[in-house]
Every structure is written in C-alpha cells, then in structure tokens.
C-alpha cells in the first residue's frame, strides 16, 4: 500500500496509541480535541491502512525469565527463494527468536534472541547453526541495555 500523508491529528493519534495502547477512545479523543466518533473513525482508518498493525504489551525480558539477550548474524549458502522461505518458516516457529532482519552487507540475517541462561543460549546457538543452508554464524551477547524498543517514531 502506498504511503498516505498523515495530518497533525493522525500523527498525534499514533503517538498516543504507540505510548499507551490501553488508552480508551474517549481519552484519546480528548487529547486530540475530537469527539469520540470521528476519533474512532480515524483510528479505524489507520488500522485498516495497516499503519497501526496491532496492540500489545512490552514485557521486561529479565522479569519474564529471559536472562540472556544476544544478536546472531547468519550467512546462508545461496540466495534462493526456497531458502528464504525455509528460514522464514523455521525462525517464525522459534519462540526465542524475537526479531529477525534480512541484511545487505557481509551478513544475510540478523536475529535478536533471548535465552533463560547461558546453557539455554548454547542450545539455541547449536540449533541455529544446525539449520539447513547456514554457512556461517556469529553471536554477540548483550551485557547491558542502553535503550529499549519504544516503538517507531511518528514521521513529521
């Protein structure tokens, strides 16, 4: 879908819902100086346009039992559609792979993974390295979080 120009009210709605998706429509409407019905119509349009993809809670990984966070670089043997589909399917089913990006550059894929402890992480790394088509794997363990995911900024 082509990019749709957002007006100031749309951008404000996105900021409010990004920061607190549990806010009621009435609360959002008050904050953007709209009545509830037009506010809800705008939100529904942002959802149907795919700009708002969903709502959810951001969890504290350590408090949820994931002591280890790591970034894993993977190179695959060849760049074929069948291999890309294989990785999409395999990685989508892995609970501990929380994020994956296809890259241009020296690595093909970058994953963010979580593990309960180092033994659990070692098992995950062995699983990832054992996937079909994996040529190289390199891991970096996170030792401290500077800035957590706060959502996508709303473009001006």
Residue pairs with C-beta under 8 A, 6 or more apart in sequence:
1 49
1 50
4 49
4 51
6 14
6 51
6 154
6 155
9 32
9 34
9 42
10 42
10 46
11 154
11 155
11 156
12 31
12 32
13 28
13 32
13 39
13 42
13 43
13 46
14 46
14 51
14 52
14 154
15 154
16 23
16 28
16 31
16 32
17 23
17 28
17 43
17 52
17 55
18 151
18 152
18 154
19 151
21 55
21 56
22 55
23 31
25 36
25 39
25 40
25 43
26 36
28 39
28 43
29 35
29 36
29 38
29 39
29 40
32 39
34 42
43 52
46 52
58 148
58 149
61 69
61 114
65 116
66 96
66 114
66 115
66 116
67 115
67 116
67 117
68 114
68 115
68 116
68 117
68 118
68 120
68 121
68 141
68 142
69 112
69 113
69 114
69 141
69 142
69 145
70 112
70 113
70 114
70 115
70 121
70 139
70 140
70 141
70 142
71 110
71 111
71 112
71 113
71 139
71 140
71 142
72 110
72 111
72 112
72 113
72 125
72 128
72 137
72 138
72 139
72 140
73 107
73 109
73 110
73 111
73 136
73 137
73 138
73 139
73 140
74 107
74 108
74 109
74 110
74 111
74 128
74 134
74 136
74 137
75 107
75 108
75 109
75 134
75 135
75 136
75 137
76 83
76 87
76 108
76 109
76 133
76 134
76 135
77 83
77 133
77 134
77 135
78 133
79 108
83 133
84 102
86 132
86 133
87 109
87 131
87 133
90 131
91 97
91 100
91 111
94 124
94 127
96 113
96 114
96 115
96 120
96 124
97 111
97 112
97 113
98 112
98 113
98 114
99 111
99 112
100 109
100 110
100 111
100 112
101 109
101 110
102 108
102 109
103 109
103 110
107 138
111 128
113 121
113 124
113 128
115 121
115 123
115 124
121 141
125 137
125 139
128 134
128 137
129 137
